[in-house]
Amino acid sequence: MNFDYLIVGGGSAGATLAARLSEDPKTTVCLLEAGGAGQDLLIHMPVGLAVIVPGRLKSNNYCYETTPQAGLNGRCGYQPRGRGLGGSSAINAMTYMRGHHQDYDDWAALGCDGWSFAEVLPYFKRSEGNQRGASEYHGDHGPLQVGEQRNPRPASQAFVTAAIEAGIPANVDFNGAEQEGAGLYQVSQFFHGPKNGERCSAAAGYLHPVMHRPNLTVMTHTQVLRVLLNEQRASGVEVLRDGQRQSIQANREVILCGGAFNSPQLLMLSGIGDPAELARHGIPLRHALPGVGKNLQDHIDLVITFQSKDDDLLGLTVATALNMPGQINQWRKTGEGLLASPCCESGAFVKSSPELQRPDLQLNFIIAKLEDHGRKLHLGSGFTCHVCVLRPKSVGSVGLADSNPLSPPRIDPHFLEHQDDVDALLAGAKIIRKIMRSPAMANYVEEELMTPDTDTDAGLIRHIREHADTLYHPIGTCKMGTDPLAVVDPQLRVHGLQGLRVVDASIMPTLIGGNTNAPTIMIAERAADFIRN
């Protein structure tokens, strides 16, 4: 088999890119995905993430773990990643967020020509079908449906009011002129038509509607084992499909869209990467690129959980169980109700220090008790507030566990290695407590849970090291740039090779201040123009 373009990975970037490249009927595109079709009921149902993210449905989640982290008191962090068409956009909290304008100007200043905010904004707008309509900052005709939440809980509204009472400005559009402030999130969710109330993953928005195209072939349950090289050109890939190894050829390009963990892993398995890392696992060197797998950055995050008497939350309660049949019926008929909730309904972008130019912390309000990514369950009703460090200074790496393509990658984020990240989480925890003590939360906060001996800074820091973990936004391991550790150039072509690109969050040179799904889709939109032109 041969195609013009082979796209490896059907996640946020891969689904977007396959849809865009196959718009040209003269071009043949093959999308290769290790997981399934991304059409499960729990994927369509927004609140289904409460089952998928903790790993209770492993068919849609890689459920990776990090190496033991010294900054987390030797704990292994948990790294859920989406498996199947739509990737992590099929299991995330659907928050539509771009990051701060200056984040992209930082990329341009690092030598990534064409990636300033003014230059990427048209691609954000191209991707977006916003319920609010077209404006200076938003598009209304894109495949990714972005809308208002169906029925945000009163507690989520109260959090916004309490944040304002605590001195944080109100913000009705985190993706507009200013990011700082508190408000309800817009979400990637269908807001009209037969899918009203369902999750709009990248696959649901871009890919599923066009899979009938005769020039587009989508192979699910297909594991790519390595990229095939003909001297310095990528000529195809070797895959494992139905228990058989086979080769698929690329007439023009092989494009890796596996994400910050799997794209560098596949490069290394193909003999492309740091010679020392490849030699450690007996993999013959085909092309030396020392930056492959380096520069791993991720949002380190802390959750603080509260007991509440409010029964209009997602909890293990008798009331929730009794109401569930009605909630299911309501969601199926109208796309509304508790099952339409993204779980993370409101939040805030704040500064840990007033002299900062842009927010360095993000708060996320969750309508359920949360511990260990939902893997530890608690009876009763309550809610949780996250705080994450938007631009952490701790930097890690992704490597190989061994030479087996079916083994998970070795993930070492170096969480909380830099003291500034600890100090930022400490400041964020204090901001959360200030908000929760504001008058608007008086009817909702009953008790702070799981935080013993945290009345002092020392106690809070101990708690941080015992409980902090990822907010699921790894980037940077195939970074874009022109420096010695850059893996791709500003058009996302792998340095020193022909016919090979990386298009996903791994190309981000620095972590943006916000959720990474919308930026990853933007990157794929941008790459589609590079490739077509």
N, C-alpha and C positions, 0 to 999 in steps of 0.2 A: 504493500500500500504506500502511496505517496500523496502528499498534499502540499499546497503552497506554504501554509503556515501550520505549525504544530504548537499548540498552546498547552502547557503542562500545568494543570491545576485549575479547577473550575470555581474558585472562590470569588471574592469581590472583584478582583482585578481580572481574573481569567474569564468570568462570565461576561463582564463588560466588554472586554477586548474581543471575544469571540462574536458577540452580537455586532459590534461595530465593523470588524474586518469583513464579516460575511455579508455586509450591506452591498458589497460589490459582487454581482453575480458571476463575474469572470474569475473570481478568486476562490480557491478551495481552502477551507479551514477545518482543522480537526482539533477538538478540545478533549483532553485526556484527564480524567478525574479518578482518583483512587476510591472515593466513596460513592454514594448512591445519587439519586436524582434530586434530593432536597425537596421532596414533595410530601413528607410525613405530616400528619395532622398536628403533632406537637411543634413542628416548625411553622406551619401556617398560623397556629394559635399563639399570639404574642407571649402569654404567660407560660407557655410551654418551656421557656428557657429555664424555669425553676426546676424542671426535671432534667433537661439536657445538660446544662452547664455543670452541675455537680457530678455528671458522669453516670446517671442512672439509665441513660440510653446511649450506650457507647458506640452504636452504629453511626452516630452523627457527631462524635467528639473524639479527638485523638487522646484526650486526657493525659497530656505530657506532664512530666515533673522535672524540676531543676535538679542540679547537683546540690548537695548540702551547702547551705549558705551561711558563712561565718557571721554576717550581719543580722541573720535571723536566728541566732543562737543554735546554728547547726541544722535547722529545719530544711527540708526539701520543699520548695515552693510548688504550687499546683499551676499548670498552664493548660487550661482548656482551649482547644482550637477546633473550629468547625471542620467536619469531614463530610464531603458531599457537595453537590452543586449549590453555590451560594456561599460556601465556606463559613467563615465566622459571622458573616452577615445573616446567616440562617439561625444562629444561636445567640446573638448578642441582645442587648437591651434596646436596640433600634434607635438610640439617641443620634439625631442628625447634628453633627458638629464638625466644623472645619478647622478650628484652631485660631490663633491670633494672626492678624495680618502680618505682623513683624516676623512671625516664624518663617514665612516664605521669603520675605526680604532677606532673612538670615541665609537661606539657601543660596540666593543669588550672590550675596556677599562672599560666600565660600567658593565661588567660581562656577556655580550651576546656572549658566546663562539660560534665560527663558523661564525661570521658576520663581520670579518675584510674585507678590500677591496680585499685582495688576495683571500679570501675564497668566496666572492660573485661574483667576476669577471667571473668565469666560467658560472654562471647562467645568467648573462647579455649576455654573448656570446651565450649561448644556445638559448636564446629567440630571438636573433637578426638575421635577414636576411638583411645584409647591402649591399647596392649597390656598395660600394667600395671594397667589398670582405673581406676575412678573414685576420686577422692580430693579433698582440699581444693583442690588446684591443677590437677586433671586431670579430663577427661571421657572417657567410654568409648563414647558412642553417636554421635559426630559423623561426618560423611562423610570427613574427612581422616584416613587411617590413619597412626598414629604408633607405630613399634615399635622394638624392639632391632635392632641390626645382625645380619645373618645369620651372618657368619663374620669378625669383625674380625681383621686380621693380628696376629701376635705382636708385630711392631714397633710397632703402634699401642698395644697394651697396655703395651709397654715404655716408650713415651713418657709414659704416665700415671704409671707407677711412678717414672720419672726425674724428672718434675715434682714429685712428692711428695718425693723425695730432695733436690730443690733448694729445698724449703721451701714449696711451694705445697700448700694443703690438697686432700684428695680431695673430689670432688663427684659423686654418683651421679645428680643431677637438677638440671641448670642452670636448669630452669623451675619449680623448687620454691621453698622459703623463701629460699634464698641462691643467688646466681649465682657467686660467687668460687670458684675451685678448678679442678682438672683431672679429666677423665674421658672416657669414651666418649660420643659423641653419640647421641641418639635421632634417628630419621630418618623422613621421610614416605614410607613404603614399605608395601605390602600385606604383612601377616604371616600371612594364612591364606586359604583359598579358592582358586579357580582362578587368581587373579592373584598368588598368593604369590611374593614376591621381586621383583615389579615395582615401578617407581616409582609413587607415588601423587601425581601432579600435582593441582592444583586441578581440572583438567578430568576426570581419571580418578576423583577422589573425589566431586566434586559434579555435574559436568555430563554426562559420557558416560552415566551410568546413567539419566538422566531425559530424554534427548533425544527420546524417543518421545511426550512430552506434547503433546497437540494444540494447546495454547495457547502453546507455546514454538517459535519459529522461529530456527534458527541458520544464518546466512549466512557461510560461510568464503570466502576469496579475494575479499573485498569491502573495498575501500579507502574509508574515509570521508574526504571532501574538505573539508567544512565543516559547521558547525552552522547551521541556518536559523533566523533570528530574525523574529518578527512583533512589531515594536516592541520591547518589553522582555521578550518571552517566547520561549523556545526552542520552535519548532514542529515541528522535524524535522531531518533531515540530508540532505546530498547525497552520493551514493556513486558510485564507479566499479566496475562489476560486469560481467564479460564484455565489457569494452571499451566499455561504454555508461554514460553518466551518467544517474542517475535520483534522484528524491527519495523519501524515506520519511518519513511523518508520525508524530508522537508525540502521542497524545491527552492524556497526562499529563506525562511527563518524558523528557528526554534525559539520559543518565547517562554521563559520560566515565570510562572505566577503562583508559586507554592507558598509564598509568605516568608516571614523573617526567620522561620526555623527550617522549612523544607527546601527553599530555594538554595541557600548555601550548602545544605546537606547534599543535594543532588549535584551541585557543581563539584564538591569534593569527591563524591562517589564516581564522578566522571573523570577524575584526575586533574581538576582545575582548582587551584587553591594554594594554600601555604605548603611549600614542600615538606616542612617538618611535620605538619599534621598528617599529610598523606603517607609519608614514610612510616609514621607511627603505626599505621594500619595496613601497611603492605600494598598500598594503592599506587600503581605506576603514575608518575607525573607526566601529564600531557601539556599543561600550560601553567606556569607559576603566576599566581595572583595572591600575594600575602594577605590582602585585606578580606578575603572570603571568610565569612563567619565572625569577623571582628566587629567592633562598634555596636554591639547589642545594647539598646536602650529600651527601657520600659517604665511605665508609670507605676511607681511603688505606692501602695495604698493601705490605709488603715480604716477599719470599720468600728463604729461605736453603736451599740444596740440598746434599744429602750423598750421596756415593758409599757403597754398601753391598754386602757380599757376600751378603746375604740374598736368596735367589731367590724368596721368597714375597711378592713385590711386583709392581706393574704396571710392567714395563719392556720396552725393546727388547732382548730377550735370546733366545738359542736356546731356553732352557728354557721361557720364556713362550710362544713360538711352538709348541713341541712339545706343550705342555699345553693349548693353546687349544681344540682340538676336544673334549677331555674337559670343559673348563670350560663350554663352550657346552651340552653335553649335560646336565651337572649342573644348570645354571641352568634349563634348560627343564623338567627333570623334577622338581626339588625346590625351585627358587627360591633356591638357595644357591650358594656358591662365589665366586670372584673377580669374576665378572660381576655379582653382586648388591651389590658394594661401592659405596658412595657416593664412593669415592676419599678423601674427607676423613672419617676414621674417629674421630679423637679430638682433643681440644683443651683449652684452659684459658682462664679469665678471670682476669687478674692486674692488680695495681696497679703503675704505674711508680714510685710513691712511697708509703710506708706511711701517710702522713697523709690520703690520699684516702678519701672515704666509700664509693666503689664502684669496681669495676675500670674502668680506662680503656684496657686492651689486651685483645685476643683473639688467642690462638694457635691455629692450625689445622694438624694433622698430616696430610700427604698421602702416600699410599703409592706415589708416583712422582716421578721427577725432573721439576721444573717450571721452565720459563723462558719469559717472555713469554706467559703464559696457555696454555702448551702449544703455542705456534706454532713454537717452536724445539725440535727433538727431539734427544735425546742417547742414544747407545747405552749399554747396561749397566743395572745395577740400582741403585736408590737411592730416596731419599724427600726430602720437602721440608717445611719448617715455615714457615708464614705468621705474620706479626704485623701486626695492623691497629690503627689509632687509632679507638677507639669513638666519641668525640665530638670530631671535628676542629674546629678553629677557623677553618679556611679555608673560605670560602663563595663559590660561583660562581653561574652562571646558565645558562639555556637560552634560545636565541633562534632566529631563522629564518635559514637560509642564503640563502633567496630566497622568492618567493611561490608556488613550485611545491609543491603538496601531496605530491608523490612524492619530493621531496628530503629527505635526512635533516636533522634539526634541528642547530643549532649548539650544541655542548656545550662549556662552558668551566668546569670545576670549580674552577679556581684552586688546584690541588693544591700542597701544601706552601708556600703563600703565607705562612702564619703560622709563625713559628719554633717555637712550642710543638709543632706537629705533627711537625716534624723531630726535636725533642728526645725526643718520645714514641717515635718509631720507633727512635731510637738506643738508648733504654732497653730497648725490646722486643728488639732484636737481641742485646743483651748477655744478656738473660734466656734467649733461645733457646740461645745458646752455653753458658750455665751448665747448662741441662738436658741438652744433648747431651754434656757432659763428666761427667754423673752415671753412677754404676756401672751402672745398668740399661740404658744405651745402649751399653755397651762392646762388646757383641757385634754391634752393628748399624752403628755409625758407623765408616766406613773413612777418609773424607776429606771436608772441606768444599770445595765446588766453587764456581767462578765468583765468588769473593770475593777477588781479589788486592789487596794493599796496604790491607787493612782492619784492621790491628793497632792503629791509633790511632783516636780519635774523629773526627779530620779525615778519615781514610781511609774510615771507615764512613759518614760523612755524604756523602762523594762517591759512594759506592756506592748509598746511599739515593736520591740525586737521579738517578742513572743508571738505576735499576731499579724504583723504587716505582711502583705504579699502583693502579687500583681493585680492591676486593673485591666489586664488583657490587651495591652497595646504595644507589643514588641515590634521594633523597627531596626533598620540601620545595618544589617549584616551583609548586604551587598551594596554598600553605599555609593551614591552618585557623586562624582567630582573628578578632579584632575590631580589630586595629591597621590603619593605613593601607595596609600591604603584604599584608594577608590577602586571599586569593582566595575562600575559602569560609567560611561560618559554622560553628559547632560541629555543625550537622546536615548539613554538607557541601553546602549550597546556595550557588551562586555569588552573591556579593554584588551586589545591584542588578538581578538578573535573576530571572525566574520560570521554573519548569519545567526548570531546568538544575542538575545536581550534578556534582561530581567525586568519585569513589570509587576511590582507589588510594593508593600510597605517596607520591604528590606532595602529599597533604594534610597529611602529618606536619609539624608546625612545627619540630621538632628531631629529630635523628637518634637513634634508640634504640641502646642498647649491645648489639648482637647482629644476627643475620641478620634480614632484613626480610620474608621470605615469610609466616611465620605471622602477624606483625602486619598484613600487608596483607589476609590472609583474615579476620582479626578485624575490620578496618575495614569490610569488605564485609558481614559478619554484622551489625555495628552499624548500617550504612546500611540494610540490609533492614528492620530494625525502624523506623527513622526514616520510611522511605517508606511502609510498610504502615500506620503509625499516623498 
